[in-house]
């Protein structure tokens, strides 16, 4: 989570009693000793806030206790500025406990008061803290909006420390969203400004690590190594464990990329010349990252470290260790996603309740104004007669109308919240599945490469041995005595059968390895304007003819329903063709299997349709084949899962298709099926025509 800008530092500016004390130098015991002598006035509110601040990191529960005491006293004194500070410090304490719904509630309450007071310092500080919470929960668009508002506020105030911090945090958000050039731009601005200030406001090691990470993401390895090593030295010197664990992880990723990146030119002779040594460096750094992340109890850092460790172990040729680290990554990632989703639901509920209270408050203000006008009109009525009664009635109607409008707004927000909660719950399983599939693709690439070499030897020597057996039959075998020929022929026959089995199963293993490599590689094709209807129809005809070539008895009715208004669509035609080929083959297989068992009147049918709606393009491939139970549907896109008999499928076709659609084309691939009735695969793509 980005570092919080604690606006409690502004407390020092609004009281002579505390003007000379620096928060960083204030000793907690002296503050506690001063508390019994403090009168119940604004100075006591400030003292309670200072105590809460000092407790916020070492003991958040005590910090919450003193912040609540400060809040109660500030309310009794009707001192709004003290209330705003108490709410803000309370939010910081809850954030330290990772209780983000309560933290958001406190910050929003403080922000509301700050806006009423038009206090620009408070508004800028609290706005950034709200952005931090949304960033932690993965709501980057919302977080970016608050960050930019905070940055603008600090720029207007001339607060350079605040500008440094929010430049750095905005860069972090862009990095999380894959916009690495923008991230580097903001982080360099933060570093240069902080350097000019003598490194105040943001830790120097954080600035250095951020810039190094951005260069790493942009594959500028020389710059990345310089900044990351400098950040690591400073983190060690300052014992800044939170930045240290990041430095370990980033340096391990850097050495891994240098070792395996075929395009890397930096330090080729020094680093890539000894790949094992470079990978061992990466491994040492990532081991340190895992240990420190566990010590800090930081799950996001920990699952990132497990993922990097799995990749390094895979590159070192340690598949069992890589698989164990990958399993740790999946378990930890699932915990983080569940925690984030729970927090997001709670925060969404909280935001709705807050908005509802705001709407009700504004309505009450409007209603009070209307009631005041009614009283005035009544006094005029006593003097002016019946004519003014119409005005009074008009005001009553206006008040009722405003109330109806407010109720409508509240109902709309309630419906929106219910829909948002449903969507959050529905996508939780999809998020976990996407992470599993993405990580498995990276892991299988290295394993497939390691299997390929010995498998090639098996296949090649099998072919050579078959040729040698044939030569033996034509040469030395003929010279054997007749009494020994029968026994020798029997041995040669068995040997030939064994070699044929080796060739057969070696070929099948090669097909599986090729599928693994296809599954792990990313598309390098360029998107081109493509006639989607023509592409869908062409691959349907080709696949059907291929099926007929393999099985002359196979017949199937083809039904097409193409939307004539699609136009050209930007996609990688060859990649999308592979997806269609897999879906068609599965459909033909399903109807073929059902035909073997169905009554004589059964007509195998495969239906293909295209459709455009709501900014999406849909391709639907349906069959009236065997269908599938729910247990199969849940696993259908997992790599190596297949329901076909041994030798008829690798279990990678649908997994590869899923990756091409979701990763390569930012779309979705789903399945609808009823056992015994049929199956439909649905591709949805953004309409980029």
VOGU-3710 file (C-alpha; in Angstrom, 3 decimals, decimal comma):
1> xxxxxxxxxx> 0,000/0,000/0,000  1,315/3,516/-0,763  2,689/5,438/2,156  0,083/7,512/4,035  0,439/11,279/4,262  -0,529/11,781/7,907  -2,028/15,234/8,170  -1,576/15,200/11,920  1,619/17,159/11,309  -0,659/20,162/10,793
11> xxxxxxxxxx> -1,671/19,866/14,441  1,608/21,548/15,294  0,535/24,711/13,501  -2,687/25,521/15,341  -1,626/25,767/18,977  1,100/27,761/20,741  1,260/25,011/23,339  2,505/22,569/20,749  4,089/24,852/18,161  7,650/24,102/19,273
21> xxxxxxxxxx> 7,256/20,336/19,600  8,145/18,061/16,692  6,048/14,931/16,455  9,004/12,754/15,586  10,789/13,873/18,802  7,800/13,742/21,141  8,198/10,942/23,595  5,083/8,922/24,248  5,678/8,635/27,975  5,987/12,414/28,407
31> xxxxxxxxxx> 2,733/12,948/26,503  0,943/10,383/28,669  2,337/12,025/31,809  0,985/15,381/30,650  -2,530/14,052/30,023  -3,854/13,959/33,654  -2,986/17,661/34,079  -4,708/18,755/30,826  -8,012/20,611/31,145  -11,002/19,491/29,012
41> xxxxxxxxxx> -10,403/22,101/26,307  -9,017/22,250/22,771  -5,454/21,710/24,037  -6,508/18,368/25,515  -8,005/17,393/22,135  -4,634/18,131/20,524  -2,768/16,194/23,207  -5,031/13,149/22,735  -4,461/13,371/18,983  -0,673/13,468/19,446
51> xxxxxxxxxx> -0,785/10,424/21,732  -2,934/8,577/19,176  -0,453/9,446/16,416  2,449/8,043/18,429  0,501/4,842/19,079  -0,730/4,491/15,469  2,136/2,274/14,259  3,357/0,544/17,425  -0,087/-0,233/18,877  -3,014/0,731/16,560
61> xxxxxxxxxx> -5,634/-0,415/19,091  -4,366/2,098/21,674  -4,225/4,710/18,911  -7,905/4,084/18,149  -8,745/4,399/21,858  -7,125/7,843/22,241  -8,438/9,086/18,866  -11,980/8,218/19,969  -11,446/10,093/23,260  -10,280/13,104/21,242
71> xxxxxxxxxx> -13,310/12,844/18,955  -15,777/12,723/21,867  -14,226/15,792/23,533  -14,062/17,746/20,247  -17,779/17,067/19,706  -18,597/18,275/23,200  -16,629/21,454/22,490  -18,243/21,679/18,992  -14,699/22,176/17,649  -14,939/20,940/14,060
81> xxxxxxxxxx> -11,255/21,208/13,189  -10,344/18,988/16,143  -13,001/16,504/15,028  -11,571/16,442/11,499  -8,062/15,688/12,803  -9,370/13,000/15,153  -11,234/11,291/12,296  -8,120/11,414/10,103  -5,839/9,928/12,770  -8,515/7,289/13,475
91> xxxxxxxxxx> -8,474/6,371/9,772  -4,683/6,019/9,872  -4,892/3,671/12,874  -7,502/1,474/11,163  -5,340/1,397/8,021  -2,400/0,146/10,124  -4,682/-2,738/11,154  -5,732/-3,321/7,507  -9,338/-2,610/8,524  -10,014/-0,612/5,373
101> xxxxxxxxxx> -13,826/-0,232/5,601  -13,535/1,486/9,003  -10,519/3,479/7,778  -12,517/4,747/4,804  -15,482/5,661/7,034  -13,228/7,719/9,308  -11,450/9,491/6,437  -14,701/10,337/4,643  -16,147/11,795/7,855  -13,013/13,903/8,309
111> xxxxxxxxxx> -13,088/14,977/4,667  -16,695/16,117/4,952  -15,835/18,372/7,906  -12,699/19,685/6,162  -14,769/20,634/3,115  -17,300/22,428/5,344  -14,407/24,383/6,888  -12,850/24,915/3,433  -9,509/23,899/4,976  -7,271/23,219/1,958
121> xxxxxxxxxx> -4,489/21,589/4,032  -6,861/19,054/5,540  -8,670/18,411/2,263  -5,415/17,701/0,412  -4,129/15,333/3,102  -7,341/13,384/3,684  -8,081/13,085/-0,052  -4,767/11,309/-0,541  -5,496/8,910/2,326  -8,841/7,963/0,756
131> xxxxxxxxxx> -6,976/7,300/-2,507  -4,557/5,004/-0,647  -7,415/2,844/0,576  -8,885/2,466/-2,909  -5,394/1,656/-4,233  -4,927/-1,075/-1,632  -8,270/-2,601/-2,638  -7,269/-2,613/-6,330  -9,742/0,092/-7,397  -7,122/1,996/-9,406
141> xxxxxxxxxx> -9,405/4,408/-11,351  -10,981/5,640/-8,095  -7,580/5,815/-6,390  -6,082/7,777/-9,314  -8,884/10,356/-9,141  -8,238/10,974/-5,428  -4,435/11,008/-5,914  -4,609/13,636/-8,639  -6,933/15,745/-6,492  -4,457/15,459/-3,608
151> xxxxxxxxxx> -1,528/16,359/-5,905  -3,345/19,435/-7,184  -4,156/20,511/-3,629  -0,536/20,270/-2,482  0,689/22,091/-5,589  -1,718/24,964/-4,864  -0,528/25,055/-1,254  3,141/25,019/-2,308  3,681/21,914/-0,149  6,641/20,252/-1,884
161> xxxxxxxxxx> 6,711/17,231/0,423  3,100/16,452/-0,476  3,858/16,932/-4,187  6,789/14,487/-3,927  4,625/11,871/-2,234  1,657/12,003/-4,601  3,860/12,086/-7,706  5,398/8,856/-6,408  2,009/7,284/-5,592  0,508/8,207/-8,971
171> xxxxxxxxxx> 3,513/6,573/-10,615  2,813/3,448/-8,571  -0,796/3,328/-9,793  0,275/3,618/-13,423  2,793/0,812/-12,833  0,065/-1,447/-11,378  -1,997/-0,856/-14,533  0,914/-1,679/-16,885  1,466/1,912/-18,071  5,200/1,763/-17,355
181> xxxxxxxxxx> 6,298/4,829/-19,340  3,846/7,051/-17,432  4,923/5,427/-14,173  8,593/6,226/-14,879  7,761/9,835/-15,771  5,955/10,485/-12,468  8,521/8,607/-10,384  11,468/10,489/-11,907  9,694/13,794/-11,222  9,190/12,708/-7,611
191> xxxxxxxxxx> 12,844/11,654/-7,243  14,260/14,855/-8,750  12,038/17,122/-6,640  12,815/15,136/-3,493  16,531/15,282/-4,242  16,325/19,077/-4,615  14,614/19,210/-1,201  17,279/17,096/0,508  15,031/13,999/0,476  12,149/15,020/2,711
201> xxxxxxxxxx> 8,589/13,731/2,530  9,339/10,390/0,816  12,109/7,998/1,838  15,034/8,174/-0,570  15,160/4,365/-0,744  11,491/4,270/-1,804  12,165/6,787/-4,586  15,171/4,805/-5,820  13,360/1,461/-5,721  10,346/2,911/-7,563
211> xxxxxxxxxx> 12,482/4,314/-10,387  14,487/1,076/-10,604  11,274/-0,960/-10,833  10,003/1,247/-13,672  13,243/0,806/-15,632  12,977/-2,955/-15,018  9,428/-3,011/-16,412  10,687/-1,146/-19,501  13,574/-3,674/-19,900  16,212/-0,948/-19,379
221> xxxxxxxxxx> 18,411/-3,259/-17,305  21,468/-0,970/-16,815  19,377/1,796/-15,258  17,295/-0,710/-13,292  20,393/-2,328/-11,745  21,884/1,032/-10,734  18,757/2,348/-9,015  17,753/-0,955/-7,393  21,217/-1,600/-5,911  21,400/1,934/-4,523
231> xxxxxxxxxx> 17,923/1,534/-3,042  18,918/-1,801/-1,469  22,023/-0,303/0,183  20,008/2,561/1,632  17,185/0,273/2,843  19,752/-1,887/4,649  21,426/1,146/6,179  18,110/2,610/7,400  16,660/-0,803/8,353  13,582/0,001/6,277
241> xxxxxxxxxx> 12,146/-3,508/6,007  9,081/-2,537/3,976  11,250/-1,129/1,175  13,894/-3,834/1,659  11,478/-6,648/0,770  10,550/-4,765/-2,425  14,241/-4,315/-3,309  14,913/-8,042/-2,847  11,972/-8,970/-5,086  12,809/-6,433/-7,814
251> xxxxxxxxxx> 16,507/-7,421/-7,925  15,612/-11,119/-8,173  13,300/-10,357/-11,115  16,045/-8,280/-12,743  18,654/-11,078/-12,576  16,059/-13,601/-13,780  15,239/-11,482/-16,829  18,922/-10,893/-17,612  19,483/-14,661/-17,487  16,581/-15,670/-19,745
261> xxxxxxxxxx> 15,890/-12,621/-21,933  17,305/-13,392/-25,379  17,091/-9,699/-26,278  19,114/-8,523/-23,295  22,386/-6,913/-24,364  23,423/-5,356/-21,064  26,257/-7,092/-19,234  26,125/-9,987/-21,702  29,679/-11,097/-21,003  29,508/-10,486/-17,256
271> xxxxxxxxxx> 26,101/-11,890/-16,414  24,523/-13,910/-19,200  27,788/-15,745/-19,887  27,196/-17,674/-16,670  23,458/-18,223/-16,627  23,513/-20,505/-13,578  25,473/-17,965/-11,518  23,047/-15,188/-12,469  20,036/-17,365/-11,624  21,584/-18,264/-8,265
281> xxxxxxxxxx> 21,889/-14,545/-7,501  18,204/-14,159/-8,340  17,396/-17,131/-6,124  19,319/-15,713/-3,156  17,474/-12,391/-3,390  14,052/-14,021/-3,668  14,739/-16,288/-0,674  15,438/-13,148/1,373  12,223/-11,576/0,044  10,132/-14,600/1,125
291> xxxxxxxxxx> 11,605/-14,614/4,649  11,100/-10,865/5,126  7,563/-10,872/3,662  6,596/-13,610/6,147  8,141/-11,596/8,983  6,156/-8,501/7,963  2,971/-10,552/7,489  2,446/-8,865/4,096  0,511/-11,298/1,885  0,729/-9,280/-1,395
301> xxxxxxxxxx> 4,532/-9,112/-1,093  4,612/-12,812/-0,166  2,603/-14,131/-3,110  4,681/-11,987/-5,488  7,847/-13,480/-4,015  6,488/-17,045/-4,355  5,640/-16,404/-8,007  9,127/-15,078/-8,788  10,739/-17,961/-6,886  8,758/-20,481/-8,944
311> xxxxxxxxxx> 9,983/-18,887/-12,193  13,607/-18,876/-11,005  13,486/-22,516/-9,884  11,961/-23,457/-13,208  14,788/-21,690/-15,053  17,314/-23,537/-12,841  15,835/-26,866/-13,943  14,167/-27,677/-10,605  10,593/-28,547/-11,655  9,511/-30,047/-8,310
321> xxxxxxxxxx> 10,684/-27,048/-6,323  9,120/-24,728/-8,938  5,786/-26,538/-8,624  5,870/-26,304/-4,809  6,556/-22,546/-4,970  3,805/-22,155/-7,557  1,350/-23,916/-5,247  2,369/-21,562/-2,408  1,790/-18,642/-4,795  -1,718/-19,832/-5,699
331> xxxxxxxxxx> -2,714/-20,381/-2,046  -1,402/-16,988/-0,926  -2,903/-15,201/-3,952  -6,299/-16,755/-3,212  -6,129/-15,442/0,358  -5,326/-11,938/-0,920  -8,149/-12,001/-3,488  -10,672/-13,201/-0,889  -9,516/-10,483/1,512  -9,696/-7,817/-1,206
341> xxxxxxxxxx> -13,159/-8,892/-2,316  -14,438/-8,868/1,289  -12,981/-5,408/1,806  -14,348/-4,177/-1,534  -17,854/-5,356/-0,624  -17,623/-3,703/2,796  -16,235/-0,492/1,290  -18,929/-0,452/-1,413  -21,591/-0,844/1,288  -19,961/1,863/3,364
351> xxxxxxxxxx> -19,703/4,257/0,406  -23,384/3,690/-0,356  -24,402/4,359/3,265  -22,253/7,490/3,298  -23,797/8,744/0,043  -27,264/7,945/1,381  -26,607/9,982/4,533  -25,289/12,851/2,398  -28,455/12,766/0,280  -30,691/12,655/3,363
361> xxxxxxxxxx> -28,731/15,513/4,970  -29,118/17,707/1,892  -32,806/16,890/1,738  -33,285/17,820/5,414  -31,579/21,139/4,707  -33,945/21,751/1,795  -36,931/20,719/3,883  -35,916/23,058/6,750  -35,634/25,950/4,304  -39,104/25,170/2,957
371> xxxxxxxxxx> -40,572/25,038/6,479  -39,036/28,440/7,294  -40,609/29,918/4,175  -43,945/28,376/5,171  -43,861/30,141/8,543  -43,097/33,474/6,888  -45,917/32,990/4,407  -48,319/32,153/7,218  -47,560/35,478/8,947  -48,125/37,277/5,634
381> xxxxxxxxxx> -51,339/35,300/5,182  -52,675/36,639/8,490  -52,082/40,142/7,129  -52,710/39,667/3,427  -55,579/37,211/3,184  -56,393/34,177/1,112  -54,305/35,141/-1,930  -51,058/34,135/-0,245  -52,432/30,690/0,650  -51,727/29,593/-2,914
391> xxxxxxxxxx> -48,055/30,484/-2,454  -47,902/28,425/0,728  -49,479/25,428/-0,973  -47,008/25,782/-3,830  -44,104/25,628/-1,395  -45,565/22,497/0,217  -45,832/20,864/-3,192  -42,235/21,870/-3,901  -41,082/20,292/-0,635  -42,961/17,081/-1,390
401> xxxxxxxxxx> -41,469/16,968/-4,904  -37,953/17,417/-3,521  -38,584/14,601/-1,069  -39,761/12,331/-3,863  -36,650/13,163/-5,895  -34,398/12,391/-2,938  -36,144/9,046/-2,387  -35,708/8,226/-6,076  -31,965/8,941/-5,849  -31,665/6,750/-2,751
411> xxxxxxxxxx> -33,528/3,869/-4,440  -31,334/4,145/-7,519  -28,166/4,001/-5,418  -29,564/1,010/-3,525  -30,199/-0,867/-6,783  -26,719/0,042/-8,062  -25,137/-1,256/-4,859  -27,008/-4,557/-5,028  -25,881/-5,005/-8,615  -22,265/-4,165/-7,688
421> xxxxxxxxxx> -22,283/-6,675/-4,829  -23,608/-9,407/-7,133  -20,924/-8,657/-9,716  -18,157/-8,709/-7,091  -19,254/-12,132/-5,824  -19,656/-13,524/-9,345  -16,161/-12,441/-10,448  -14,277/-13,727/-7,411  -14,009/-17,277/-8,789  -13,055/-15,937/-12,227
431> xxxxxxxxxx> -10,227/-13,829/-10,768  -8,679/-16,838/-9,027  -9,037/-19,004/-12,145  -7,399/-16,364/-14,365  -4,420/-16,095/-12,011  -3,985/-19,869/-11,942  -4,054/-20,169/-15,717  -1,733/-17,225/-16,307  0,882/-18,537/-13,877  0,638/-22,129/-15,109
441> xxxxxxxxxx> 1,410/-20,963/-18,645  4,691/-19,438/-17,494  5,617/-22,545/-15,509  4,886/-25,066/-18,269  7,123/-23,311/-20,818  10,333/-24,235/-18,995  9,129/-27,749/-18,200  8,198/-28,351/-21,853  11,627/-27,192/-23,054  13,349/-29,569/-20,622
451> xxxxxxxxxx> 11,208/-32,513/-21,769  11,693/-31,739/-25,472  15,405/-32,638/-25,669  15,286/-36,170/-24,150  12,037/-36,813/-26,043  13,743/-35,947/-29,343  16,487/-38,455/-28,512  13,873/-41,169/-27,801  12,045/-40,532/-31,086  15,227/-40,249/-33,184
461> xxxxxxxxxx> 16,856/-43,388/-31,758  13,588/-45,281/-32,167  13,589/-44,452/-35,898  17,280/-45,367/-36,231  16,751/-48,649/-34,360  13,856/-49,557/-36,667  16,128/-49,058/-39,692  18,840/-51,212/-38,054  16,329/-54,031/-37,447  15,294/-53,857/-41,111
471> xxxxxxxxxx> 18,964/-54,053/-42,177  19,457/-56,988/-39,821  16,551/-58,829/-41,459  17,989/-58,253/-44,915  21,619/-59,086/-44,033  22,924/-61,137/-41,088  19,565/-62,790/-40,492  19,717/-64,545/-43,838  23,078/-66,107/-42,937  21,778/-67,808/-39,795
481> xxxxxxxxxx> 21,275/-71,570/-39,815  17,679/-72,611/-40,470  17,466/-74,045/-36,973  18,040/-70,595/-35,437  16,038/-68,475/-37,885  12,668/-69,126/-36,283  13,838/-67,985/-32,829  15,680/-64,959/-34,283  12,629/-63,986/-36,365  10,490/-64,089/-33,227
491> xxxxxxxxxx> 12,904/-61,781/-31,360  13,144/-59,381/-34,309  9,364/-59,292/-34,576  8,976/-58,430/-30,886  11,701/-55,800/-31,198  9,947/-54,235/-34,213  6,619/-54,095/-32,331  8,302/-52,478/-29,319  9,944/-49,830/-31,516  6,623/-49,112/-33,203
501> xxxxxxxxxx> 5,010/-48,576/-29,768  7,872/-46,274/-28,751  7,465/-44,263/-31,965  3,679/-44,058/-31,512  3,745/-42,880/-27,893  6,806/-40,701/-28,461  4,869/-38,900/-31,176  1,950/-38,402/-28,799  4,302/-37,026/-26,128  5,763/-34,642/-28,713
511> xxxxxxxxxx> 2,267/-33,402/-29,511  1,647/-32,720/-25,806  4,931/-30,795/-25,504  4,095/-28,745/-28,601  0,737/-27,953/-27,057  2,427/-26,881/-23,808  4,761/-24,541/-25,689  1,867/-23,076/-27,695  -0,041/-22,630/-24,453  2,794/-20,689/-22,823
521> xxxxxxxxxx> 3,881/-18,466/-25,684  2,350/-15,060/-26,214  0,994/-14,007/-29,583  3,388/-12,052/-31,790  0,883/-11,475/-34,605  -0,309/-8,030/-35,511  -3,967/-7,133/-35,401  -5,479/-6,445/-38,764  -8,965/-5,448/-39,940  -10,644/-8,813/-40,570
531> xxxxxxxxxx> -14,016/-9,909/-41,952  -15,140/-11,887/-38,905  -18,046/-13,610/-40,667  -15,769/-14,807/-43,475  -13,174/-16,061/-40,960  -15,768/-17,966/-38,919  -17,325/-19,532/-42,028  -13,972/-20,428/-43,643  -12,691/-22,328/-40,594  -16,057/-24,078/-40,174
541> xxxxxxxxxx> -15,866/-25,469/-43,732  -12,184/-26,398/-43,421  -12,693/-28,199/-40,111  -15,702/-30,097/-41,420  -13,795/-31,265/-44,502  -10,910/-32,323/-42,278  -13,300/-34,353/-40,130  -14,778/-35,971/-43,230  -11,292/-36,832/-44,462  -10,535/-38,683/-41,213
551> xxxxxxxxxx> -13,955/-40,401/-41,084  -15,753/-40,949/-44,404  -18,960/-41,986/-42,590  -19,238/-38,739/-40,624  -22,121/-36,439/-41,590  -23,343/-33,333/-39,798  -25,764/-30,527/-40,609  -24,082/-27,095/-40,503  -26,313/-24,128/-39,603  -24,981/-20,562/-39,781
561> xxxxxxxxxx> -26,550/-17,285/-38,657  -24,173/-14,374/-39,333  -24,854/-10,722/-38,438  -24,451/-8,807/-41,704  -23,611/-5,512/-39,958  -20,375/-6,538/-38,231  -17,967/-4,889/-40,671  -14,205/-5,259/-40,216  -12,834/-6,262/-36,801  -9,230/-5,763/-35,616
571> xxxxxxxxxx> -7,805/-9,105/-34,476  -5,009/-11,621/-35,099  -6,731/-13,796/-37,685  -4,403/-16,808/-37,351  -4,776/-16,896/-33,559  -8,566/-16,569/-33,684  -8,584/-19,278/-36,354  -6,866/-21,655/-33,915  -9,592/-20,943/-31,367  -12,368/-21,629/-33,872
581> xxxxxxxxxx> -10,632/-24,813/-35,040  -10,547/-26,152/-31,455  -14,205/-25,271/-30,807  -15,386/-26,828/-34,103  -13,389/-30,021/-33,523  -14,913/-30,370/-30,041  -18,410/-29,844/-31,458  -17,907/-32,467/-34,208  -16,467/-34,902/-31,667  -19,481/-34,410/-29,356
591> xxxxxxxxxx> -22,100/-35,035/-32,049  -20,081/-37,981/-33,379  -20,012/-39,623/-29,945  -23,748/-39,081/-29,453  -24,502/-40,533/-32,884  -22,926/-43,822/-31,801  -25,522/-44,185/-29,016  -28,517/-42,132/-30,208  -31,634/-43,503/-31,972  -31,674/-43,769/-35,752
601> xxxxxxxxxx> -33,574/-40,475/-36,135  -30,832/-38,387/-34,491  -29,439/-35,635/-36,776  -26,000/-34,287/-35,724  -26,116/-30,483/-35,983  -23,513/-27,770/-35,352  -24,795/-24,167/-35,305  -22,505/-21,134/-35,601  -23,729/-17,542/-35,193  -22,271/-14,040/-34,907
611> xxxxxxxxxx> -23,943/-11,061/-33,301  -23,129/-7,496/-32,226  -24,692/-5,806/-29,179  -23,771/-3,317/-26,429  -20,297/-2,676/-27,852  -19,478/-6,418/-27,912  -19,071/-8,982/-30,695  -20,317/-12,492/-29,957  -19,415/-15,767/-31,678  -21,508/-18,770/-30,545
621> xxxxxxxxxx> -20,605/-22,369/-31,498  -23,389/-24,799/-30,487  -23,931/-28,525/-30,956  -26,642/-31,034/-30,070  -24,096/-33,575/-28,886  -23,408/-35,297/-25,584  -23,211/-32,172/-23,410  -21,315/-32,187/-20,122  -22,092/-32,317/-16,375  -21,363/-29,407/-14,004
631> xxxxxxxxxx> -18,227/-31,141/-12,672  -16,700/-31,143/-16,175  -17,783/-27,543/-16,946  -15,890/-26,320/-13,878  -12,598/-27,746/-15,219  -13,038/-27,450/-18,984  -10,534/-24,580/-19,450  -7,855/-26,043/-17,170  -4,641/-27,174/-18,931  -4,394/-30,972/-19,515
641> xxxxxxxxxx> -8,025/-31,617/-18,540  -9,768/-33,758/-21,164  -12,703/-36,158/-21,332  -11,455/-37,822/-24,515  -9,893/-41,314/-24,457  -6,106/-41,642/-24,247  -4,475/-40,705/-27,532  -7,357/-38,542/-28,799  -6,575/-35,274/-27,021  -3,871/-33,452/-25,055
651> xxxxxxxxxx> -6,187/-31,382/-22,881  -4,589/-28,140/-24,069  -6,883/-27,017/-26,905  -9,503/-25,220/-24,827  -6,927/-23,876/-22,373  -4,940/-22,399/-25,275  -8,135/-20,990/-26,806  -9,047/-19,378/-23,481  -5,656/-17,630/-23,297  -5,870/-16,369/-26,900
661> xxxxxxxxxx> -9,331/-14,865/-26,353  -8,810/-13,413/-22,855  -5,147/-12,352/-22,967  -4,568/-11,737/-26,658  -7,900/-10,094/-27,505  -9,194/-8,824/-24,125  -12,379/-10,851/-24,540  -14,093/-13,729/-22,739  -14,709/-17,417/-23,492  -17,530/-19,179/-21,611
671> xxxxxxxxxx> -19,370/-22,480/-21,884  -23,070/-23,354/-21,563  -24,012/-27,027/-21,502  -26,685/-29,480/-20,448  -25,743/-33,121/-20,119  -27,261/-35,194/-22,889  -28,639/-32,138/-24,727  -25,671/-30,239/-26,141  -23,060/-27,535/-25,566  -22,480/-23,907/-26,576
681> xxxxxxxxx> -19,134/-22,094/-26,442  -19,499/-18,291/-26,458  -16,703/-15,883/-27,462  -17,202/-12,193/-26,669  -14,806/-9,577/-28,064  -14,682/-5,791/-27,791  -16,189/-4,200/-30,904  -13,093/-2,563/-32,450  -14,399/-2,295/-35,977
//
